[in-house]
């Protein structure tokens, strides 16, 4: 029999998280700090709209790009938060999570062999999606001393005449880093100068603490070069509903819509009805959840400081990314020993790119009570490692 | 700052002050001062404990009593409300808009104890025109806390 598989797919490495997941799953009483989704349930009024839509028998496909009402609400939301105007009919697609939007944006824009700049550490799917789109992924290694922000120089150093797209993953998973207006302005200059496009993954936009999220699409000249991706998973605690969206210039969106309509047809209808309610009446929920995350964020940073664990202050998402280099082991060894000795799971930084070496991702999508228990164990572990090192 | 403190201690009045300061990004001394000030101003009226008495061996009945009264000249409802709330077995007294005037909640050891209170004490007050007593059969949620359900984390333990 012939080899039934495509080399391109076989060559993709399985996610580093997967391996770790298997160990954790075997341990029954393990505490996890490894989750990448909110601990809150979807607010009840949003769930209720989903249920109501089912009761009303709204169980059909929607139009390919999504419910008109939802697209309108999405455009209103972007207008009021970022001041960018998108045409809800031609420049907005409702997708199956932000993940699908990333995939179809890359597939719509890349010709085989063109290069995509991917800053890392970052979400695990950019690189495989780029490869599947026949792009050549070019990794930019973000640096702890820049608080994992992307600098214009780093982009310039990575650009070749084959470079077409920059993925901009901020607020960032796993580091919690954000990009502020001044940071983005410098990147925007390079984008213009080198004639690049941006896929801006802003799924954590609402989870920005003590400052406002700025989309690169809101900067002069950038709207025409940017696909803005966001969704409902993080802001409204709706991960399981699988709903996201992309907005961008019509010429690109029309091609993305083709892929979406042939591969997906449309995003889940129930979720779309629930999402309309989320955008119409969910601001207060978002605010409350953001405040809860922010409290936990402050607690973790304080505790890290107390135990002398090196960590920059992240202003976004719900992750902290402490440095564990002082213990003289790899991220994977650290995570592995922490799990076996204290039964607490964290994710090695290397799961998000090789340059995550020396760091671990700790999620604070957990109640303060649970965080306290887990951080108590981290403290014990860190102290034990230090005393062992002295001996 | 006050709003944030209140929203936290409304749910957890036993929170450690240091911890409260940390999660609000404030100084402990400022938190202590605010709390004291709010106690003095009567904004914070007490630090109570939520108890699900159902789960104890202690028998308790709770009743909601709708009371219609004749308001008095110059006093309105305040005088009659005071006469009712002074009974220690009365938990709360609210002036209500709508079909009746006062909503009284009451805790007793038994149905009999509650009904005796209503017939002997409450109904006999001069200005009380009528009462309607409702006994609580089951508490599903109280003070924003769901009593029945226990929270379990059903998320996958590691996700990207």
Interface residues (C-beta under 8 A of the other chain):
Chain A: X15 X17 X20 X21 X24 X25 X30 X32 X34 X35 X36 X37 X39 X123 X124 X125 X173 X291 X295 X296 X298 X299 X302 X345 X347 X351 X368
Chain B: X4 X8 X19 X22 X23 X24 X25 X153 X155 X156 X157 X158 X159 X160
